[in-house]
C-alpha cells in the first residue's frame, strides 16, 4: 500500500526520510514526459522535466521535512538551449562532461524545504560537485559494475548517491546518505523474486521501490 503525503504527515515520524509517490503516478509522468518531448522534438522537454521535479519534491520528505521545487520550464529552457549549443560546438563533449552537473546545480538551486520557518536567513540550496569529480565517480561505478558482472552495481549506486549528498546543501542544511550496497542488494533480490512470482507484473514497481529506498537513506545532518 502506498503512503500518501497526508498519511505520512499524520504518523508523527518526524525524523524519517520517505518518498510517498506511487507507481502509477510515476509511470504516467515518465510516459508523458517521453511522449510530449518526442512529439515536440525536444522543445517541451524542459517543461516536462520541471513538472516531474515538482511532483518528486512534493512527495519527498527528508527527516520529516517536505521538499518543494520552485523552478519553471522557461528558466530551464534557457539553460537547455545554452547547454545544447555548447554541446554542438564541442562535438558533444560538453553534454557528456558537464550537462549532468549543470542540471544538478540548477535543480538543487530551486529545491527548498516546504516549511521554511526554521531556515537561517540567507541560506541557499547549492550543489558543489564538479564535472571532473562526477566523471571519476561514474567511471569507478561503471568499472566496478562491469568487472563484477553487475554484482558491484549495488555498491556503485550507494557510492554515487553518497557523493551527490556530500555535495548537496538544501536551504543551508547539508545532506548525507547512509545506505549500504549489501542492504540494497538484499532489497533487489526480494524485488526480483517478487517479479518472478508475479510473472513480471512486479517489475512495474521496481523503479519506484528503488527511489523509496534511496530517499529513506538520505538524511539531513
C-alpha positions in Angstrom: 0.0 0.0 0.0 1.4 3.4 -1.0 1.8 6.1 1.6 0.2 9.5 0.8 1.6 12.8 2.0 -1.2 13.2 4.4 -0.7 9.8 5.9 3.0 10.3 6.3 2.5 13.7 8.0 0.0 12.2 10.4 2.3 9.4 11.5 4.4 11.7 13.7 7.6 10.2 12.3 9.4 13.5 12.1 12.8 12.0 11.9 12.2 9.7 9.0 13.0 10.3 5.3 10.4 9.0 2.9 9.2 9.2 -0.7 5.4 8.9 -0.9 4.9 8.9 -4.6 3.1 5.9 -6.2 3.9 3.6 -9.0 1.0 4.7 -11.3 1.8 8.4 -11.0 5.5 7.8 -11.6 4.7 5.7 -14.7 2.2 8.2 -16.0 4.6 11.1 -15.6 7.5 9.3 -17.2 5.4 8.2 -20.1 4.0 11.7 -20.8 7.5 13.2 -20.4 8.8 10.9 -23.1 5.8 11.2 -25.4 5.4 15.0 -25.2 9.2 15.5 -25.6 9.3 13.3 -28.7 6.2 14.9 -30.3 7.7 18.4 -29.8 11.1 17.3 -31.0 12.6 18.0 -27.5 11.2 21.6 -27.2 8.8 20.7 -24.4 11.4 18.6 -22.5 12.5 21.3 -20.0 8.8 21.9 -19.1 8.1 18.2 -18.6 11.2 17.9 -16.5 10.1 20.7 -14.2 6.7 19.1 -13.9 8.4 15.8 -12.9 10.7 17.5 -10.4 7.8 19.4 -8.8 6.0 16.1 -8.3 9.1 14.3 -6.9 9.9 17.1 -4.5 6.3 17.3 -3.2 6.5 13.6 -2.3 10.0 13.7 -0.8 10.5 14.1 3.0 14.0 14.4 4.5 14.0 13.9 8.3 10.2 14.6 8.1 10.7 17.9 6.2 8.8 18.1 2.9 10.7 19.4 -0.1 9.4 21.9 -2.7 10.7 22.7 -6.1 10.2 26.3 -7.5 11.9 26.1 -10.9 9.9 26.6 -14.0 10.1 25.4 -17.6 11.1 28.8 -19.1 14.1 29.1 -16.8 15.3 25.6 -17.6 14.5 26.1 -21.3 17.0 29.0 -21.5 19.7 26.8 -19.9 18.7 23.9 -22.0 19.3 25.8 -25.2 22.6 27.1 -23.9 23.8 23.6 -23.0 22.7 22.2 -26.4 24.6 24.9 -28.2 27.8 24.3 -26.2 27.4 20.6 -26.8 27.2 21.2 -30.6 30.2 23.5 -30.5 32.3 21.0 -28.5 31.1 18.0 -30.6 29.1 16.6 -27.7 31.9 16.8 -25.0 30.1 19.5 -23.0 27.0 17.3 -22.8 28.9 14.2 -21.8 31.1 16.0 -19.2 29.1 18.9 -17.8 25.4 18.6 -18.6 24.6 16.4 -15.6 26.4 18.6 -13.2 24.8 21.8 -14.6 21.3 20.2 -14.3 22.1 19.1 -10.7 23.2 22.6 -9.8 20.1 24.2 -11.3 17.8 21.6 -9.8 19.3 22.0 -6.3 19.2 25.8 -6.5 15.4 25.6 -6.9 14.8 22.9 -4.3 13.9 24.0 -0.8 12.1 22.8 2.3 8.4 23.5 2.0 8.2 24.8 5.6 11.0 27.4 5.7 10.2 28.6 9.2 13.5 27.3 10.7 15.8 28.2 7.8 18.6 30.6 8.6 18.4 34.0 6.8 20.4 34.0 3.6 20.7 30.1 3.5 20.8 28.8 -0.1 20.4 25.5 -1.8 23.7 24.6 -3.5 25.2 21.7 -5.4 29.0 22.0 -5.2 30.1 18.9 -7.2 32.4 19.4 -10.2 32.2 17.8 -13.6 35.6 16.1 -13.3 34.5 14.6 -9.9 31.3 13.2 -11.3 33.2 11.9 -14.3 35.5 10.0 -11.9 32.6 8.7 -9.9 30.8 7.5 -12.9 33.9 5.8 -14.3 34.5 4.0 -11.0 30.9 2.9 -10.7 30.8 1.6 -14.3 34.1 -0.1 -14.0 33.1 -1.9 -10.8 29.8 -2.9 -12.3 31.4 -4.4 -15.4 34.3 -6.3 -13.7 31.9 -7.8 -11.1 29.4 -8.9 -13.8 26.8 -6.3 -12.4 27.1 -7.5 -8.8 29.0 -4.3 -7.9 26.2 -2.2 -9.2 24.5 -2.1 -5.8 27.7 -0.8 -4.2 28.1 1.7 -7.1 24.6 3.0 -6.6 25.2 3.8 -3.0 28.7 5.3 -3.7 27.2 7.6 -6.3 24.3 8.7 -4.1 26.7 9.3 -1.2 28.8 11.6 -3.5 25.8 13.6 -4.6 24.5 14.1 -1.0 28.0 15.0 0.2 28.0 17.9 -2.3 24.4 19.0 -1.8 23.0 21.6 0.6 19.3 22.4 0.9 18.5 25.8 2.4 21.8 25.7 4.2 21.3 22.1 5.5 23.9 19.5 4.5 22.8 16.1 3.4 24.3 12.6 3.8 23.4 9.1 2.6 23.7 6.1 4.9 22.6 3.3 2.7 24.9 0.3 2.0 25.4 -1.9 -1.0 24.7 -5.0 1.0 21.3 -3.7 2.1 20.4 -2.5 -1.4 21.4 -5.9 -2.8 19.1 -7.6 -0.3 16.2 -5.4 -1.3 16.8 -6.0 -5.0 16.9 -9.8 -4.5 13.5 -9.6 -2.8 12.1 -7.4 -5.5 13.5 -9.8 -8.2 11.8 -12.8 -6.5 8.5 -10.9 -6.4 8.9 -10.1 -10.1 9.4 -13.8 -10.9 6.5 -14.9 -8.6 4.1 -12.4 -10.2 5.2 -13.3 -13.8 6.8 -9.9 -14.3 4.0 -7.8 -13.0 6.0 -6.5 -10.1 8.6 -5.1 -12.4 6.4 -2.0 -12.8 7.2 -1.2 -9.1 11.0 -1.7 -9.3 11.8 1.9 -10.2 9.6 3.4 -7.5 10.9 0.9 -4.9 14.4 1.9 -5.7 13.6 5.6 -5.3 11.8 5.0 -2.0 14.7 3.0 -0.6 17.2 5.7 -1.7 15.2 8.5 -0.2 14.8 6.6 3.0 18.6 6.6 3.5 19.0 10.3 2.5 19.2 12.4 5.7 19.8 15.9 6.9 23.0 16.5 9.0 
